[in-house]
Amino acid sequence: MSANPQSSSKGRRPSWRYRLRRPALWLNRWTVERWFDCWFGVETGQLVPLGGLTIPRGDRSLGNHYEPTRVLGLWWLFRALRPLCPPGGAFVDLGCGKGRVLLLASGAGFNVLRGVEFARELCEVARRNCAIYKARRGLACEFQVLEGDVAQFAICAEDQVFFLFNPFGAPVLQQVLDNLSASVRAQPRRVLLVYANPVHQELVQAQSWLHKVLDQSAMGHHFVVYSNEI
Ligand SMILES: C[S@@+](CC[C@H](N)C(=O)[O-])C[C@H]1O[C@@H](n2cnc3c(N)ncnc32)[C@H](O)[C@@H]1O
């Protein structure tokens, strides 16, 4: 039986298998999200609005609330990044929230997993999650969660892969891109910029030194990856 209603004969209703596909996919995602937190004893799933959080630095009105990238999306992404990633180096999640991306990036061969987050309470949860996950998996890599505004984050020479899950508005993204460009000019190296659900993609596309190397929708996310191709 075909799962595609287009291929069924005219006037027929979609098959029950087709009608069950969407809820089954949703259930699958929901189960994996829950399983990840339960299995590793971490808490990354719950969405958190920024109102009520302690944000000493940065413009709260330009930030988006905490919402994690889906586990299945991250599994897909890190497999796809494998052939593109420079070896070793540091992975940086700009607006890391509770640190889920750092946890999953630890399986991709980075020496350092660095998260920058301006909400104090989220930093505390991220640090706890990283410590639990590291002990649970017996990992040798280093996790760092830095409290602060990404626009002020001092990018260093070992930072090679940068991740954004639509964390903030255009002015902050523009500042981050300027900082990244200055860092690459000062310390020439190959970098990758992963932009998930790229709402302000036009700002990245305007950077003549960056080229799109991957553009794919997977597991409920749209991932676009840019590189300077050094
Ligand atoms: C959509 S969540 C993404 C969380 C995580 N990167 C993930 O994909 O699972 C965006 C996060 O960016 C943080 N954020 C927003 N603006 C920021 C800024 N200017 N500096 C640091 N963090 C920021 C928010 O507090 C929130 O936790």
The ligand as an SDF file (V2000), in Angstrom:
LIG
                    3D

 27 29  0  0  0  0  0  0  0  0999 V2000
   16.3110   29.3540   21.0960 C   0  0  0  0  0  0  0  0  0  0  0  0
   17.3300   29.2000   22.5450 S   0  0  0  0  0  0  0  0  0  0  0  0
   18.5770   28.0770   21.9270 C   0  0  0  0  0  0  0  0  0  0  0  0
   19.2190   27.2330   23.0190 C   0  0  0  0  0  0  0  0  0  0  0  0
   20.2960   26.2730   22.5350 C   0  0  0  0  0  0  0  0  0  0  0  0
   21.2680   26.9380   21.7010 N   0  0  0  0  0  0  0  0  0  0  0  0
   19.6960   25.1060   21.7720 C   0  0  0  0  0  0  0  0  0  0  0  0
   19.7130   25.1780   20.5340 O   0  0  0  0  0  0  0  0  0  0  0  0
   19.2440   24.1190   22.3590 O   0  0  0  0  0  0  0  0  0  0  0  0
   18.1300   30.8010   22.5140 C   0  0  0  0  0  0  0  0  0  0  0  0
   18.9880   31.1020   23.7510 C   0  0  0  0  0  0  0  0  0  0  0  0
   19.7810   32.2640   23.4900 O   0  0  0  0  0  0  0  0  0  0  0  0
   19.8970   33.0210   24.6800 C   0  0  0  0  0  0  0  0  0  0  0  0
   20.2300   34.4120   24.3030 N   0  0  0  0  0  0  0  0  0  0  0  0
   19.4520   35.2990   23.6340 C   0  0  0  0  0  0  0  0  0  0  0  0
   20.1140   36.4680   23.4450 N   0  0  0  0  0  0  0  0  0  0  0  0
   21.3490   36.3230   24.0050 C   0  0  0  0  0  0  0  0  0  0  0  0
   22.4830   37.1800   24.1300 C   0  0  0  0  0  0  0  0  0  0  0  0
   22.4850   38.4310   23.6390 N   0  0  0  0  0  0  0  0  0  0  0  0
   23.5710   36.7070   24.7560 N   0  0  0  0  0  0  0  0  0  0  0  0
   23.5870   35.4340   25.2690 C   0  0  0  0  0  0  0  0  0  0  0  0
   22.5390   34.5800   25.1850 N   0  0  0  0  0  0  0  0  0  0  0  0
   21.4280   35.0100   24.5510 C   0  0  0  0  0  0  0  0  0  0  0  0
   18.5150   32.8590   25.3270 C   0  0  0  0  0  0  0  0  0  0  0  0
   18.5470   33.1270   26.7030 O   0  0  0  0  0  0  0  0  0  0  0  0
   18.1870   31.3930   25.0050 C   0  0  0  0  0  0  0  0  0  0  0  0
   18.6130   30.5490   26.0420 O   0  0  0  0  0  0  0  0  0  0  0  0
  1  2  1  0
  2  3  1  0
  2 10  1  0
  3  4  1  0
  4  5  1  0
  5  6  1  0
  5  7  1  0
  7  8  2  0
  7  9  1  0
 10 11  1  0
 11 12  1  0
 11 26  1  0
 12 13  1  0
 13 14  1  0
 13 24  1  0
 14 15  1  0
 14 23  1  0
 15 16  2  0
 16 17  1  0
 17 18  1  0
 17 23  2  0
 18 19  1  0
 18 20  2  0
 20 21  1  0
 21 22  2  0
 22 23  1  0
 24 25  1  0
 24 26  1  0
 26 27  1  0
M  CHG  2   2   1   9  -1
M  END
$$$$
